[in-house]
Amino acid sequence: MAYKITENCAACGTCIDECPTGAISAGDIYKIDPNACADCGTCADACPMGAIEQA
């Protein structure tokens, strides 16, 4: 199951640097490509806002 970024995203960029597959794209609220997500949870662990959860 892939992860998703919620509306609590502060667009800080921390998760992009942590994602080993490059599944996260920048924007007002960042997005995770579910087809590229390896379901590793690294992004969720790194997010200072707690804005990433399992989809």
C-alpha positions in Angstrom: 0.0 0.0 0.0 1.5 3.4 -1.0 1.7 6.4 1.1 -0.1 9.7 0.6 0.5 13.3 1.7 -2.3 15.1 3.5 -3.4 18.7 3.5 -1.1 19.2 6.6 1.9 19.3 4.2 4.0 22.5 4.7 5.9 21.9 1.4 9.2 21.9 3.2 10.9 19.4 0.9 12.2 17.1 3.6 10.4 14.0 2.2 11.7 14.5 -1.3 15.3 14.2 -0.1 14.4 11.0 1.8 12.5 9.1 -0.9 14.7 6.4 -2.3 12.5 5.9 -5.4 11.9 9.6 -6.3 8.1 9.1 -6.0 7.4 12.5 -4.5 6.8 15.6 -6.5 6.8 19.2 -5.3 3.8 21.6 -5.3 1.7 23.6 -3.0 1.0 20.2 -1.3 3.5 17.6 -2.4 2.2 14.4 -4.0 3.4 10.8 -4.0 3.1 8.7 -7.2 1.5 5.5 -5.9 3.1 3.5 -8.8 6.6 4.6 -7.9 6.2 4.4 -4.1 8.1 1.4 -2.6 5.9 1.5 0.6 9.0 1.9 2.7 7.7 4.6 5.1 10.9 6.7 5.0 9.0 9.8 3.9 6.5 9.4 6.8 9.3 9.0 9.3 11.1 12.1 8.0 8.0 14.4 7.8 8.2 17.1 10.5 4.5 17.9 10.1 3.2 14.3 10.3 1.5 14.9 7.0 2.3 11.5 5.4 0.2 8.4 6.0 -0.5 5.1 4.4 -3.1 5.4 1.6 
